[in-house]
Amino acid sequence: MRPVYVDNNATTRTDPDVVAAMLPHLTEDFGNPSSGHDLGAVAAVAVRAARQKVQALLGALCEEEIVFTSGGTESNNAALLQACERGEGRNELIVSAVEHPAILAVCHAMEKNRGIKVHRIAVDGKGRLDLAGYTRVLGRRTALVSMMWANNETGTIFPIADLAQMAHEAGALFHTDAVQAAGKIAIDLKATNVDLLSLSGHKIHGPKGIGVLYVRKGVTFTPLLRGGHQERARRGGTENVPAIVGLGKAAELAEARRPRNAARIKALRDDFEALVLACVEDSFVNGDVEHRLPGTSSMAFDGAESEAILFHLNKAGIYASAGSACTSGAMEPSHVLRAMKLPYTAAHGVIRFSFSRDNSPADVARVLDVLPAIVAKARAVSPFAGSRRVAASA
């Protein structure tokens, strides 16, 4: 049977139109954009066109605000570096407790090696930010705030416009990791106080190994990678033209199709969850169900272990992911689930199903055909089965 891929928050299939746009720049039009001859000029024109397409996706003021990088991780690292360059007595950084490791790992290193004080703001049981806690630590010593636009595990959306405005009122820079949000929900940076934003091509049906760091016009920026004068001296290194062109095409398609796709994907996700809740007892949805990405479904199966569920789903040709990370050879709840204080027996049984425009009702039917029996089998061998409880009110 045809495999069912419901792990689109991890990566998406590269759109055939994206591949077609990239191919000429891997074959005939292979020039270096920095070269002074005609072949280089062809590449430079293609890079500029891609930059304008990403500008349109983000609602940026001008194309010069778009800096191409190798992906979300590099963009996040480059953005956080700005906290070390502020001076003016500003040596504090604010993040949420549920940021991606590409943020949290850098924060740990900055604390240890650069003397930056990091405030990690808590979330509630639905993954919503503690706004009072944010306000309490935001002040004249804050160099930079970094808050994800939407969580990669639960899909919960943060109020980025409000958070950015508060940061500006305190004189701080504001960065958002929008890797999961870009192309899925409307973004209009001209209407916000966001200074820096990260996105990644492979989350929007573009190629892997390419991303963007948006740098608001007028923001002083210290490059992470130094070398030539590419990207207006903000990111050294010869441009990856095929991938940049692919990202541009992916951005164009995402923006053009977003309203229609978002509605369809949300309906598919909602139908899926309703069916799962109806046929699998002691299951519930994690996150803020009223304010989340249209395709993300984080579901907890109380008394089961996600590792066992994923194993049997994989055998059935269904590809999803766990709300957990492998630590010392054992599956433990992720930092996101721990921050949300999910009940222990439920947190070990979280599966993230993430849908995209490639999914269909037939995919939902396939998953539902096998999921109830798989959860029952996982519970039968789980050490948490004896302490299982209904956690829907948690």
RAWOHU-V715178 format. One record per residue. PHI is phi in degrees with one decimal (999 if undefined). NEAR is the number of other ideal C-beta (glycine too) atoms within 12 Angstrom. Layout:
phi = <PHI,PHI>
near = <NEAR,NEAR>
This chain:
phi = <999,-63.8,-60.6,-113.5,-103.5,-128.8,-129.4,-73.8,-74.7,-80.6,-167.0,-118.1,-66.3,-66.7,-62.9,-55.0,-67.1,-68.0,-59.3,-62.8,-68.7,-77.9,-53.8,-59.2,-85.9,-101.4,-124.4,-72.5,-96.3,-97.3,-67.0,-87.9,-59.4,-85.3,-74.8,-87.3,-92.8,-63.9,-65.1,-65.5,-64.8,-59.9,-64.8,-63.4,-63.6,-65.7,-64.8,-64.0,-61.5,-64.4,-61.1,-67.7,-68.6,-68.4,-55.8,-65.3,-59.5,-92.0,66.0,-76.4,-69.2,-151.5,-66.4,-64.4,-80.4,-98.5,-114.8,-81.8,-131.0,-85.5,151.6,-62.1,-63.8,-62.5,-60.0,-63.7,-61.2,-63.5,-66.1,-67.1,-56.6,-63.2,-64.5,-81.0,-105.8,-71.6,66.2,55.6,74.1,-98.7,-135.2,-124.2,-127.6,-119.1,-136.1,-90.5,-73.3,-115.3,-65.0,-67.0,-55.1,-65.9,-97.0,-65.4,-65.9,-67.3,-59.3,-60.5,-66.5,-68.2,-63.1,-74.6,-109.4,-122.3,72.8,-86.3,-88.6,-111.7,-102.1,-108.2,-84.8,-72.8,-125.2,-92.0,-65.1,-101.5,81.3,-87.2,-67.7,-77.0,-65.8,-65.7,-65.3,-63.6,-61.1,-65.2,-99.1,-77.5,-170.5,-68.3,-95.8,-75.0,-85.8,-153.4,-112.3,-128.6,-129.7,-66.2,-70.3,-147.1,-76.4,-72.2,-93.8,-102.7,81.1,-57.4,-98.2,-89.4,-78.5,-61.9,-58.6,-67.9,-63.0,-67.2,-62.7,-62.5,-63.1,-64.1,-63.2,-92.0,81.2,-100.0,-76.4,-130.1,-118.6,-130.9,-83.6,-105.1,-56.4,-85.0,-86.4,-58.4,84.1,-108.1,-128.8,-68.4,-129.4,-133.0,-66.7,-62.5,-97.2,-127.5,-102.4,-67.7,-94.5,-140.1,-146.1,-112.5,-144.3,-132.2,-62.7,-77.0,-88.8,-124.1,67.8,-104.7,-76.9,-78.0,82.5,-142.2,-153.5,-139.6,-116.8,-80.9,-125.1,-56.6,-56.0,97.5,-79.4,-68.3,-131.2,-102.7,-68.7,-79.3,-107.8,-107.0,175.5,-80.0,-100.5,-61.3,52.5,55.2,64.1,-103.4,-160.3,-70.0,120.1,-59.1,-64.7,-84.0,-58.8,-56.8,-68.5,-62.5,-61.1,-62.9,-64.1,-59.8,-65.0,-61.5,-63.5,-61.0,-66.1,-61.8,-68.5,-67.5,-99.5,-56.3,-57.9,-67.0,-64.9,-60.1,-65.1,-68.1,-67.2,-61.6,-62.4,-63.3,-62.8,-65.0,-62.0,-57.9,-63.5,-60.5,-68.2,-64.3,-61.5,-77.1,-114.5,-123.0,-68.7,55.5,-119.2,-156.8,-97.3,-94.1,96.7,-88.7,-67.0,-89.0,-136.7,-149.9,-63.9,-65.5,-104.5,-95.9,-134.6,-98.8,-120.1,-102.9,-115.5,-58.8,85.9,-112.5,-115.2,-60.3,-59.6,-69.0,-62.1,-63.1,-58.6,-74.7,-62.0,-61.6,-61.2,-87.1,79.3,-117.6,-113.2,-130.6,-142.8,-101.0,-89.2,-155.5,-130.4,-78.0,-127.3,54.6,80.5,-122.1,-79.9,-122.7,-56.3,-67.7,-63.9,-68.1,-66.5,-66.2,-63.7,-81.1,58.1,-64.7,-53.5,-56.2,-72.1,-85.5,-61.9,-77.6,-117.3,-92.3,-122.6,-101.8,-103.1,-126.9,-100.6,-137.2,-66.1,-81.9,-87.6,-141.8,-56.9,-63.2,-65.0,-60.0,-60.8,-60.6,-63.5,-67.1,-64.2,-114.6,-62.5,-55.7,-67.1,-66.3,-64.5,-61.2,-64.7,-65.5,-67.4,-64.8,-112.0,-83.1,-69.4,-94.2,-59.4,-70.7,-106.4,-62.3,-147.2,-74.0,-110.6,-61.7,-90.8,-69.4>
near = <13,14,20,32,29,42,33,39,39,25,28,37,26,31,31,16,22,35,22,19,33,34,21,21,36,21,12,13,25,22,27,24,35,22,17,12,13,12,21,21,18,23,33,27,22,37,38,26,27,41,35,25,36,48,33,30,41,43,27,36,22,22,27,23,33,43,44,51,43,34,32,42,30,34,44,42,37,43,53,44,36,37,44,28,24,29,13,16,12,27,25,35,44,42,50,44,33,44,45,39,25,33,42,30,20,37,37,21,22,29,23,13,11,22,15,31,23,33,32,29,34,26,36,25,30,30,44,32,38,27,21,14,20,34,22,16,28,32,23,16,23,37,40,46,52,53,51,46,46,42,45,43,46,42,44,37,36,43,23,38,25,22,37,35,21,30,38,23,18,27,23,38,40,43,48,48,48,48,44,45,43,46,47,42,34,24,37,20,37,19,16,32,28,43,38,50,48,47,48,44,46,34,44,51,36,47,37,28,24,42,44,52,47,46,41,33,21,12,29,18,29,25,28,31,24,16,16,18,16,27,38,21,18,35,35,23,25,25,37,36,40,38,36,46,43,42,51,43,39,46,45,30,31,39,30,20,25,31,17,16,32,27,18,23,39,30,21,34,41,25,24,40,35,20,25,34,25,14,22,34,21,32,38,32,38,47,40,27,29,14,24,39,43,37,43,50,46,49,46,49,52,37,35,45,39,46,30,31,45,33,22,30,37,24,16,25,19,32,30,42,34,38,47,33,24,15,12,7,8,14,31,22,34,35,33,39,40,26,34,37,23,39,30,24,29,41,39,39,46,45,50,42,50,41,39,40,31,28,38,22,20,16,34,29,19,27,44,30,20,28,38,25,21,34,37,25,23,36,33,19,20,28,21,30,24,13,18,29,21,18,33,22,11,23>
